[in-house]
Amino acid sequence: MAIHPRGFTPHHKRRPENPIKTDSPGMNRRRFIGSLTLLGAGMLGGAFETGSCRRRRQTAYPELEARGRPGDLGLKHGRIFSRQIEYNLSFYLQWLSQAGRVPEDHLRQLAASFVPVIEDRFPALIDEMDGIARGAGRSLTEIALLNARTDISAIVEREVEKMKTPACTSLALFGHERDRTLLALGQNWDWDPLMAGAPVVLRLTPADAPRLVTLVEAGMVAKIGFNQHRLGVCLNFLSHVSDGPPGRFGIPIHCLLRVVLTQDTLEGAIDAVDGSPRCASANFLMAQHADGGPRALDLEITPEAIAVLNPENDHLVHTNHFLDPALAAGCTSGRGPSTMNRYATALKLAEYHRRRAPDPVQRMKRVLVSREGLPYPISRDCNPDPSSSSLAGVIMDLTRNRFILTQGPPHRNPWIDRPGTSASPLP
């Protein structure tokens, strides 16, 4: 099913810049690692080893629990995670600048152009991002850059060679226990090991929106998570020929994830995404266990259209290529061996463990730890590619209200069981 939303092209700046100091734009990866270490990256989160794939000491992710108006939530976020935010800004300015081929000033101008678009549709998000900026001592433009980093990459890829992109595996699984249907939603988040210290957990109770829990890169308003209505969302990178239309800005992908987490139904989430202007592609695998029982669907998104995909049997799987035939014709993220192998492996293992592990959480763990199909497994470490690894495994037990994570590749690290959005499971 394809749906075509409207789009528009506003532009202005909101706050003056407060530029961070980085090395020269042309520095190579080794020098970049050194510059990040100078920022204190080795201490972020208590478990980060810059540029390393060695097993890391396991601790719970840093967590923020906050309630109040959007600006208050953001202020606490910025204050507590100011060091991580500084690090993340340094990384993304370097990554997006592509070794000097895109000047930082241009990146900041692009980031500033997203602010009025967000403010027009979702002013509470700008209030929260402004609070993050004030708390961390940054500019609103810099926080917008973090939240729009996927969308900015889509824009600048029209001007430079294609960037290295994340490669994640997401799935929703159904199961049964004592005649009660269960639902789990989860993924491995694969990205550069230099960002291993980036994730933090936000537990937010907004004044005018549902409670939520989400694993984010510090400075972002959302990533992987679920809300008090047991509505959750996972993210997969996708790219399409329609990405980055010249002069057009939209709601950034990570802001759209937060918009999804403000909804109380899957239909509301689809409508919110469909009704928002966009300039980049992504995949949102969404699920909900509400009073009517468990449901899951997949939303493939481009700037011009969306496609809704439904589960087969007791599972729904997505990696980094379009599955909808109409959108697949314009796919530029490719159908290479990594995405195709992970997709096929996840489908096979989900079916294989269907009767062996009726609990979908246990079944999902068996899928997300898989090393089958090397060098393109579901759970990745730095071999053979030192610039990509599974930085986190995330499982959302939407029936029993649990948020279960690993720090680092799931095949090498234990699962950390954390509460969800409230103290009690569904009745």
NORMOCOR-V810984 format. One record per residue. N is the residue number from 0. PHI is phi in radians with two decimals (999 if undefined). Layout:
n=(N N)
phi=(PHI PHI)
This chain:
n=(0 1 2 3 4 5 6 7 8 9 10 11 12 13 14 15 16 17 18 19 20 21 22 23 24 25 26 27 28 29 30 31 32 33 34 35 36 37 38 39 40 41 42 43 44 45 46 47 48 49 50 51 52 53 54 55 56 57 58 59 60 61 62 63 64 65 66 67 68 69 70 71 72 73 74 75 76 77 78 79 80 81 82 83 84 85 86 87 88 89 90 91 92 93 94 95 96 97 98 99 100 101 102 103 104 105 106 107 108 109 110 111 112 113 114 115 116 117 118 119 120 121 122 123 124 125 126 127 128 129 130 131 132 133 134 135 136 137 138 139 140 141 142 143 144 145 146 147 148 149 150 151 152 153 154 155 156 157 158 159 160 161 162 163 164 165 166 167 168 169 170 171 172 173 174 175 176 177 178 179 180 181 182 183 184 185 186 187 188 189 190 191 192 193 194 195 196 197 198 199 200 201 202 203 204 205 206 207 208 209 210 211 212 213 214 215 216 217 218 219 220 221 222 223 224 225 226 227 228 229 230 231 232 233 234 235 236 237 238 239 240 241 242 243 244 245 246 247 248 249 250 251 252 253 254 255 256 257 258 259 260 261 262 263 264 265 266 267 268 269 270 271 272 273 274 275 276 277 278 279 280 281 282 283 284 285 286 287 288 289 290 291 292 293 294 295 296 297 298 299 300 301 302 303 304 305 306 307 308 309 310 311 312 313 314 315 316 317 318 319 320 321 322 323 324 325 326 327 328 329 330 331 332 333 334 335 336 337 338 339 340 341 342 343 344 345 346 347 348 349 350 351 352 353 354 355 356 357 358 359 360 361 362 363 364 365 366 367 368 369 370 371 372 373 374 375 376 377 378 379 380 381 382 383 384 385 386 387 388 389 390 391 392 393 394 395 396 397 398 399 400 401 402 403 404 405 406 407 408 409 410 411 412 413 414 415 416 417 418 419 420 421 422 423 424 425 426)
phi=(999 -1.94 -2.28 -1.99 -1.54 -1.49 -2.61 -2.63 -2.33 -1.47 -2.80 -2.98 -1.79 -1.95 -2.33 -1.18 -1.30 -2.39 -1.10 -1.53 -1.66 -2.26 -1.21 -1.08 -1.03 -1.56 -1.18 -1.48 -1.08 -1.09 -1.15 -1.11 -0.99 -1.09 -1.17 -1.21 -1.07 -1.09 -1.35 1.62 -1.06 -1.14 -1.94 -1.15 1.27 1.34 -2.54 -1.73 -2.07 -1.05 1.20 -1.89 -1.99 -1.23 -1.07 -1.85 -1.04 -1.61 -2.38 -1.16 -1.05 -0.98 -2.18 -2.06 -2.01 -2.57 -2.43 2.36 -1.25 -0.94 -1.10 -1.21 -1.05 -1.14 -1.05 -1.15 -1.00 -1.12 -1.16 -1.26 -1.94 -1.07 -1.20 -1.10 -1.11 -1.02 -1.08 -1.09 -1.09 -1.08 -1.08 -1.28 -1.11 -1.20 -1.07 -1.25 -1.29 0.90 0.94 1.63 -1.40 -2.19 -1.07 -1.05 -1.04 -1.16 -1.08 -1.17 -1.11 -1.10 -1.06 -1.10 -1.26 -1.37 -1.04 -1.16 -1.17 -1.13 -1.11 -1.16 -1.65 -2.35 -1.04 -1.08 -1.17 -1.16 -1.04 -1.20 -1.12 -1.12 -1.12 -1.02 -1.05 -1.13 -1.15 -1.62 1.24 -1.99 -1.69 -1.04 -1.03 -1.18 -1.21 -1.09 -1.07 -1.06 -1.28 -1.86 -1.10 -1.14 -1.25 -1.12 -1.08 -1.13 -1.24 -1.29 -1.14 -1.28 -1.91 -2.28 -1.11 -1.09 -1.46 -1.24 -2.20 -1.11 -2.41 -1.97 -2.10 -2.10 -2.78 -2.09 -2.27 -1.86 -2.79 -2.39 -2.59 0.92 1.18 -1.89 -1.34 -2.00 -2.54 -2.22 -2.26 -2.96 -2.91 -1.70 -1.71 -1.80 -2.88 -1.12 -1.01 -1.09 -1.76 -1.11 -1.66 -1.36 -1.27 -2.43 -1.87 -1.84 -2.04 -2.02 -2.12 -1.15 -1.12 -2.21 -2.67 -1.13 -1.05 -2.65 -2.27 -2.63 -1.54 -2.31 -1.45 -0.86 1.80 -1.61 -1.52 -2.99 -2.67 -1.71 -3.13 -2.59 -2.02 -1.16 -1.52 0.99 -1.83 -2.13 -2.56 -2.01 -2.24 -2.18 -1.23 -2.44 -2.41 -2.54 -1.07 -1.51 -1.18 1.07 -1.06 -0.97 1.30 -2.03 -2.15 -2.39 -1.34 -1.02 -0.95 -1.24 -1.26 -1.10 -1.05 -1.17 -1.05 -0.99 -1.32 -1.64 -1.64 -1.88 -2.47 -1.14 -1.08 -1.09 -1.15 -1.06 -1.08 -1.12 -1.21 -1.05 -1.48 -1.83 -1.15 -2.44 -2.33 -2.49 -1.71 -2.96 -2.12 -1.92 -1.58 -2.12 -2.65 -2.64 -2.00 -1.86 -1.03 -1.39 1.88 -1.44 -2.49 -2.55 -2.72 -2.10 -2.11 -1.54 -2.13 -2.25 -1.06 -1.89 -2.76 -2.29 -2.27 -1.84 -2.02 -1.94 -1.16 -1.99 0.99 -1.90 -2.69 -2.50 -2.23 -2.59 -2.17 -2.16 -2.39 -1.22 -1.80 -1.14 -1.00 -1.14 -1.31 -1.06 -1.10 -1.89 -1.18 -1.99 -1.38 1.50 -2.09 -1.29 -1.12 -1.17 -1.13 -1.22 -1.18 -1.13 -1.11 -1.12 -1.15 -1.10 -1.08 -1.12 -1.23 -1.05 -1.28 -1.07 -1.57 -1.02 -1.62 -1.29 -2.36 -1.13 -1.32 -1.13 -1.15 -1.14 -1.13 -1.14 -1.01 -1.15 -1.31 -1.23 -1.55 -1.09 -1.93 -1.11 1.47 -0.86 -1.60 -2.18 -1.45 -1.22 -1.69 -1.91 -2.09 -1.44 -1.93 -1.65 -1.86 -1.21 -1.75 -2.55 -2.76 -1.35 -1.39 -2.77 -1.84 -2.30 -2.20 -1.85 -1.46 -1.28 -1.40 -1.85 1.05 -2.25 -2.17 -2.04 -2.41 -2.07 -1.77 1.78 -1.01 -1.05 -1.28 -2.08 -2.34 -1.31 -1.41 -1.86 -1.58 -2.13 -1.16 -1.59 -1.67 -2.73 -1.42 -2.14 -1.38 -1.11 -1.19)
